[in-house]
Amino acid sequence: MNIDKLTYVFDVQATSFVELGSPFMAQICAAVAQDIRAGGPSLMLLEPWGEASRRQMFDEATPIRLFGALHDLVLSGEAPDLARHYPTDDTAGDGAAAWRAAAQVIPSRREALAAFMTHEPQTNEVRRSASLLGGFLEVARASGLPLRCFELGASAGLNQFWNRFHYDLGGDRAWGDPASGVRIVADWRGQAPDTDRAIEVVERAACDRRPVHLTDPLERRRLEAYVWPDQRTRLANLRAAIDLALEERVNVDVADAPSWTRGRGAPKLGTATVVYHSIFFQYMPKESQAALVQALADHGAAASAQAPFAWVRLEPDMHDMRTIEMRLTLWPGGEDRLLAFSHPHGTWADWCS
């Protein structure tokens, strides 16, 4: 087992948690890095990545899998000694103490925790819709048409209902349903899109290779487990978005993104067709990435002014995974534009001129 690579990944992740405003997660992550160096119980769960490269561990979000598994155990109510160190609405939690409690629990819960970690993270972060909204506004402005919206890697499908959320975007910028239970607060900076524009969504659909089924309480809990426990507003919005999705009888097709896009995403006269995704592309195998890009290009080639086609995505720069870009490619023409740099959870967006 390559201890140096494992500790490097957790050290970097701990720094990232600090930068992303989660002190509890930074504490517990730093404690795991020390446990790895000491040959502690964390290695029981990290064995599948023992010989992985650093890039593979980052691509597969290995630390996020581990912490999601522990948080799921807390949410289950089956580990009270661990749960008492986790944040609540009234307490900040203690990450170092939480890890000491986790180390005692792991040997008896190893099988269940390891099983949780076999599934790639599916955060379904609803605040990312604040950055995606800028792309939808730009498509609506450029086309003057109602939108058909198709989401890839949609997890539970919560962000299908982005136009049913309310957005407070800083200053006097606001958009969406003022009565919505999902209250998205984000800081839009720079030459932001015009939020005075209404958007009509006439069709929406989504796919995921392994969707989260919201009617299953255990799968709903999995979504909650990936929310960092000291970020309580994120958790509240997730729960509100789940309620909305259940009310709307959400559906996510079980499908591979390239083939589903090819079958569902063709341009349609009188509408602007939008294929969109967020923090998803990096998890696809290289051959699937190429197949998706080709399917999008083929639909773009069939687009016209009366049936435009758009690719909206919030994804890391593939050369610098710490830089998150909000991009739009719009056909006919196929112009690819960097619209903004964004926080990975949509907390802020710096819009380009």
N, C-alpha and C positions, 0 to 999 in steps of 0.2 A: 504494500500500500504506500502510495507516494504522499507522505505526510507534508512535505514542503509545498506541493501544489494545493493540497486541501487547505492548509492554513492560509496560503496566499489568497485563495478565493474568499474565505470567510473574513480575512482581514480587510480586503477590498469591499466586501459587502457591508461590513460594519461601518466603514467610512461613508458608504452610500446611504445607509440608514440615517446617519447624522445629517447629511446634506438634504435628505428628503423629509426631514422633520419628524423622525421617530426615535427619540432617545431610548425608549424601552427596548426597541429592536436592536439598536446599536449596542446596548449593554449585553443582551443575551447572545448576540452574535459574537462579540468579543470574548465572552466566556466560553463559547463553543470552540473558538480558535485555540484558546488555551487548553481546553479539554483534548483537542486533537493532538496537540503537541505532547500532552501527558499520556497519550494512549488510552484515553477514557472511553466511557460508554457511547459517546457520539459515533465512534467508529463502527459500532454495531449497525447503525443506520446508514452510514456513508460507504459501506463496503461496495455497493454497485458502482461507485465512482472512484474506487481506490486506485485504479490505473488510468483514469480519464485525463485528458489534457485540460489545461486551464480553460481553453476556449469551449470545450465540450461542457464543462461544469457551468460556465456562465450561460451558454446557449440553453442548457437544460434547467437553469435556475435551481441548482442543487440546494443552496441555502434556503431559498423560498419554500422548496418542498419540505425540508426539515421543519422549518418554523410553522408552516401550515399544518403539518401533522400534529405538532405539539399544541397549537391553538385549537385544533379540532378536538383534541382530547380534553382540553379545558372546557370548551363549549358543551361537550357531552355530559358534563357534571360528574364524570367518573374518576376524576383526579383532584379532589378538593385541596390536597396539600400543595399541588402545583398551582391551582387556580387562585389561591389566596395571594400569590405574588404577582398576578397579572393585573393590568389596569382595569378600572371600572369607571363609571361616570364620575365618581367622587375621588378616586385615588389614581396616582400616576404609575403604580406598579414598581417593581424592582427586578430588572432584568437579570442581574447577577444571582440574586436569590432564586429567581424562577429557574435558572439553569441548574442550580444545585438541587432543587426539587426534581427537575426533569431527569437529572442523572440517576436519581433513586428510582424513578418510575420506568425508565427505558427497558431495563432487563425483563420486567414482567409484561410489558406492553410492546415488545419488539415486533412481533408479527403484525399487529394491527398498524403500528406506526410505519413500518416498512411498506405495507400494502398501500397506505395512503400516498406514500412517496413515489410509487410507480406511475402515478398519473401526473402528466404535465400540469403546471399551475394554470388555472382559469380564473383570473381575478374578476373579470367582467366589471371593471372600474367605471362607474357611471359618470364620474367627473371628467373622463376623457371626452365625453360628448361635448364639453365646452369648447375644446379645440376643434373637434370634427364639425361643430356648428359653423365655424368660419368657412369651411369648405362647402358645406351645403348652401350657405348664404351666397357664396361666390358663384356656384353653379346656377342658383336661382336668378341671380343678377344677370349673368351672362346669357342665359337661355330665355328668360322670361316665361318659363314653362313650369307646370307642376312636376314633382319629382316621383320617380320610382326608385326605391332604396333597397339595396341588397347587401347584407352584411356577411362577411366571411369571418370564420373563426369566432362565431358569435357567443360561444359558451352557453349561457342560459337565455340569451337573446334580449337582455335588459336594454341595451342601447338601440334596439329597433325602435324604441319609443322616445327617442331623443327630442322629438317635437312636442312631446307632452310634458316635458320638464320645464321648470322655471330657472332662468339664468340671471344672476347678478354678476356683471362682468366688470365692475369698477366704474367710478365716475357716475355718469348718467346713463351708462349702457345697461340695458336689460332686454331680455327676449323670452318669449314663451308664455306658458299658462301661469298667470299669477296665483291661481288657486291650486297649483300642483303640490302634491306632497313631497316631490323630489326637488330640493332647493339647491341648485348648483351655484356655488360662489367661486369665481375665478377672477384673475387680474389680467385683463387684456391691455397690452401696451402697444405703442407704435401705431401704424396705419391700419387700424382694425377695420374689418368689414362693417358695412352699414347695418345696424341692428333694427332699423325701422322697417325693414322688408319682411313681409309675411311670406311663409312658405307653405304651399299645399302639397301634402304627401298623398298620392293616389294609390300607391301600392308599396308594400313592404314585405320582405322575406329574409330569411337568414339560414345559414348552414354552419355545421361544426362536425368535425370527425367524431367527437365524443361529447355531445351536448350535455349540459347539466339540466336535469328534469326537475323543475321547480315544485311539482306536485309531490316529490319525494322529500320528506323532512331531512333525511341524511344528506341529500345532495344540496339542499339549501344551506345546511350547516357547513358543507365544504366551501361554498362561496364565502360565507362569513369568516371561515378560518383563514383565508388568504388576505383578509383585511388586517393590517397591523393594529394590534389591540389598543394602542394608545391614541389611535386616530379615530376618535369617536364619531365625528361628523361623517366621515366616510362610511362607517358602519350604519349610521342612521339613514343615510341616503340609499345605501344598498338595500336595506330592509324596505324602505318606501318604494324603491324601484321594483322590488320583487312583488310587492302588493299590487302595483300598477300592472305589471306583466301578467300576473294571475288573473286580474280583472279583465284584461284584454285577451285572455286565452292564448298566451304566447305560444308560438310554434317555431322550433328550430329543426330544419331538415338534417338528418344524419347523412352526411355526404362529404366527399373530398372537394376542396375548394376549386381546383381547376376544372373538373368535370361539371360541377354544379354551376359555376360561372358560365361555362360554355353553353349549358342547357337552358339557364334561366335568364341570363343577363343581356340578351340581344337588345339593341335599340328598338324603341317603339314610337311610332309617329305621334306627335302631339305631346310628348313628354320628354323630360330629361332623365335618362337612366343613370343611376349612380351606384357603382360598386365601391364599398368602403370597408375598412378594417382598421384596427388599432392594436399595436404591440402584439402582432400575430405573425407577420411575415418571417421573422427571424427563426421561428420554431418549425418552419416548413423545411423538408429536405430540399437540397439544391435542385433536384430534378422537378420537384413540385413547384418550386418558385419559378423555374423557367417555363413550365407548362401554364401556370397562371398568367404570367406576363404575356405569353403568346395568345392565350384566350382573350385577354383584355385588348391586345393590339388588333386582333381579328374583329372584335366587336367595334373597336374604334374605327377601323377601315370601312365598316358598314354604316357609320353615323352620318348624319346630315344636319343642316341647320334646323330642320323640322323634327329631327329625332337625334339629338345630341347624346353623347355617351361620356361619362366622367368616372375617373378613378380617384377617389379621395382616401388618403391614408395618413395615419399618425404612427410613425415607425422610427426606430433608431437609424441613424446614418450607418450604413453597413461597414464603413471604414472607421467609425468612431461611435461605438455602441452607447456612449454616455450622452451623445447629442441626439435629441428627439426632434424630428422634423414633421411638420404638417405640410403635405404636398398635394397638388392637384394636377392631374393630366386630363385635358378636355379635348374631345374630338367633336366635329371635324377639325383637323389641323394637328392634333396630338401634341399641343404645347404642354410641356411639363414645367410647373412652377413651384418653387418653394414659397409657401404662403407665410409660414411662421416657424420659429423655434418654440418648443413647448416643454413644460414640465411633464415628466412621464405619466403623472396622474391627472394632468389637465389643470393644475393649480394656477398656472399662469401661461400666457402665450405672448411672445414678442412678434408682432406682425410686421412683415416686410413691406416696403413701399412698392 
